[in-house]
Amino acid sequence: MSEIFKRWKNARCVFNGDFYSVQTYSGNGLLGADSLGSNDLLQSIF
């Protein structure tokens, strides 16, 4: 869990209506989602 938390601290989260975008700066992308798949990916992460 701490690994995920550290990655999220290094991530930029942008919320714009139903659109959700995350981009990580750690080299490997934690996740990238649009409005179609964001909820499923977020649930799988947590």
C-alpha positions as a Python dict, from the first residue, in 0.01 Angstrom:
ca = {
    (1, 'M'): (0, 0, 0),
    (2, 'S'): (285, 238, 78),
    (3, 'E'): (425, 180, -272),
    (4, 'I'): (98, 289, -430),
    (5, 'F'): (74, 586, -196),
    (6, 'K'): (423, 705, -289),
    (7, 'R'): (338, 675, -658),
    (8, 'W'): (20, 875, -608),
    (9, 'K'): (216, 1147, -428),
    (10, 'N'): (432, 1172, -740),
    (11, 'A'): (131, 1182, -969),
    (12, 'R'): (-65, 1473, -1102),
    (13, 'C'): (-440, 1425, -1080),
    (14, 'V'): (-669, 1633, -1296),
    (15, 'F'): (-1044, 1628, -1246),
    (16, 'N'): (-1253, 1798, -1512),
    (17, 'G'): (-1622, 1704, -1492),
    (18, 'D'): (-1645, 1335, -1578),
    (19, 'F'): (-1298, 1333, -1732),
    (20, 'Y'): (-1023, 1187, -1518),
    (21, 'S'): (-655, 1186, -1606),
    (22, 'V'): (-349, 1076, -1415),
    (23, 'Q'): (9, 1104, -1527),
    (24, 'T'): (297, 979, -1316),
    (25, 'Y'): (651, 1111, -1325),
    (26, 'S'): (819, 796, -1189),
    (27, 'G'): (893, 657, -1535),
    (28, 'N'): (634, 382, -1528),
    (29, 'G'): (277, 504, -1566),
    (30, 'L'): (63, 403, -1270),
    (31, 'L'): (-254, 443, -1471),
    (32, 'G'): (-400, 643, -1752),
    (33, 'A'): (-774, 659, -1794),
    (34, 'D'): (-1045, 853, -1962),
    (35, 'S'): (-1408, 896, -1857),
    (36, 'L'): (-1491, 550, -1993),
    (37, 'G'): (-1259, 344, -1774),
    (38, 'S'): (-1157, 566, -1484),
    (39, 'N'): (-1392, 418, -1225),
    (40, 'D'): (-1290, 57, -1294),
    (41, 'L'): (-920, 140, -1289),
    (42, 'L'): (-950, 341, -970),
    (43, 'Q'): (-1132, 58, -797),
    (44, 'S'): (-867, -191, -910),
    (45, 'I'): (-590, 33, -773),
    (46, 'F'): (-747, 75, -432),
}
